[in-house]
Amino acid sequence: MSLNRWNLLAAPALTLGLAMPFLANCKALGNIVPGMSCDELDNGNFAALKFEGDASVQGKLKGFLEAVYNLDKLAADAEVGLIASCAELGKAAGLPEAELKADPSGGEGAKKVCFAVAAKIENILKGGVTLSVEVKEPKCYADVDAMMKCFGECGATIKPGELDVACEGGKISGECKGECKGSCTLEAGAKCEGSCGGSCEGKCDGKESHGSCAGKCDGTCSGSCTVTGKAECSGSCEGGCSVDVKAPKCSGTFKPPSVSVECQTSCGAKAAASFKCDPPGLSVTLEGKAADEVKALAKGLEVALPKIIDINVRLGKKLAGTIEGVVKMGAELPSVAANAGTKAIGCIGAAVDMAASASGSIGVSVSASVKVSGSVGASM
């Protein structure tokens, strides 16, 4: 059994490691005003929150609180999604329903279900069957419109012509009403006359195994379909459009140089919930005679594993930069909060605890997703 997994195993250590400098710089704040709460961190309503100090102080502290609040919400939502996806795979593997239930709890709920599923899969594959899983790393995108709206609220304006420069390590793509000069990617389920990243309902001119087409598909593709050399694009155009694209998205990090660190960090965390990833190219192959439970597992992997990988990539890779931004932003907050009043000290202390909890939850969830992926092929 084998699995092509690019860099999944590094994600948990990276996510947890980034939080350590932040905690070292800020943890003492939580002890300055013991027991002081910050209700705004519970409801996300920071508009009326006032601290002592000028506008710069307000921006730094509120931006940090908003970033932590959104990070915590994202961690909780991701765990719920991971529990559901692992349970879906576990059901296909034949696990009892009782073992597939867990409440979200700082990543531990996802760990409970996903580890049980991984153990079941490993037990099934002990029978000597050869099961091969090949995964093509999915491309993920930041919602540029959402980030520009947030930047505008911070007082930063980004012009459409500056989008390409602001998309670090990636490219801008979107709806093209003119001539697409690059590649056109169609959504899953669309009529495809190009390269298919999923199963092809039609003629596949590339590698095909267990219903997946890793080449040109002349038919309907269950994953994303990429067409090049075609001016008309009914999907997402990347690589240049004769007019400004609509609903632009960035496959790298959307980081305009004119935006402050506080604004970038706060908006990055807020927009992280809107990250979208293409379905990962997935091929599941069985060799030799397989029992019914192995066949059921293979079908379950095709449906549930892409969802698990999607959560892994969005948390372990796309979110790493956001957490790093929170770390850098938080490094200077002890001195800032100390001069901004007791409310500021209480809120920043509570935010430190929340950030540590969210970071830990993300690390546990990523580890749980890696455990399931590894159960069908431990080699890198």
Summary of the structure (lengths in Angstrom):
residues: 380
radius of gyration: 22.8
end to end distance: 11.8
largest distance: 72.0
contacts: 1371
relative contact order: 0.25
helix: 53%
strand: 18%
